[in-house]
Every structure is written in structure tokens, then in C-alpha cells.
């Protein structure tokens, strides 16, 4: 094989690797002389050449209770009083979303009250019923506060019957 053919082959392989976006770097730690070391490859870009979630510094941040209540477990942690639905919140920095986890009752609907960075005041909204639910909203950088109650619709000309409000959940949705 001539040097020119050899160089063309190497160029073609290198170009294919770079075009596909698969660029890897070996682990920087060195092995002692004379030993074989397993190297860990770290993906530096995805197929489209964009930085990976790890490079972007993606993270999840869980909400915390500001008003007590019992931690019912789960990820993110969910909090409830003895006679309220559970409520948990989580910020996803890469998805740029806030997820609200709520439930614990076979209710016809839930009323959620929240303060978002743009509302600056408590806003109430009705969410779907069921015992395990997730509500996802686009995140706005700033502070959120949430409370929720489970309700069952009343009959004709009667009001819904609702539980007490859950413990208040605070969530910092800043991407830094």
C-alpha cells in the first residue's frame, strides 16, 4: 500500500469519526509502567455534535417543605399532612421544566395554588384527578411555592368536597 493510499485511508476514517460526532477522550489517570490499564472513555459530544447533559452541567433540584408535614418518600420527596394529598416538586435544568408530583386520593380533581417567578402572587388552577399524577410546566428561573388539595365534585348545585391543603413546597428553579 502506498503512502498516499495509506494517508487517504486514515483521513477517511478520521473524518467519519468526527462527522458522526463520536469523539472520545481516555481517562487522564496514568497506569504504572508495564501494566495494562482499562481506560474509561468519556463521550464529549452526541451524534449531532451538541454537548452531552454531563457537559452542560445538568442537574435535578428537589423541592423542600416550608410548613412541616410528613415525608411520604419517593423521588423527589413528597410531603403530606394526615388528611391532605402528597405534594413534591423537582426542577430539571436540562429539560428546563418543573415537575409537580401529587396524589394519594382517588379524587375527581385537584386544586393547586402556586406562586411562580412571573406571577408574583398565588394563582389557583384545577388539575386532573387520580391517585398518582405528574404536572409538568416550563421552568422560569426563580422561586416557586406550591400547595394542593384533593377534591370530589359535588352534585347539581352543590360545591366540591375537598381535603385540607398540603404542606407548602418551595422550589428553587434557577439553572445555576
Secondary structure, 3 states (H helix, E strand, C coil): CCHHHHHHHHHHHHHHHHHHCCCEECCCCCCCCCCCCCCCCEECCCCCCCCCHHHHCCCEEECEECCCCEEEECCCCEEECCCCCEEEEEEECCCCEEEEEEECCCCCEEEEEEECCCCCCCEEEEEECCCEEEEEEECCCCEEEEEEEEEECCCCCCCCEECCCCCCEEEECCCC
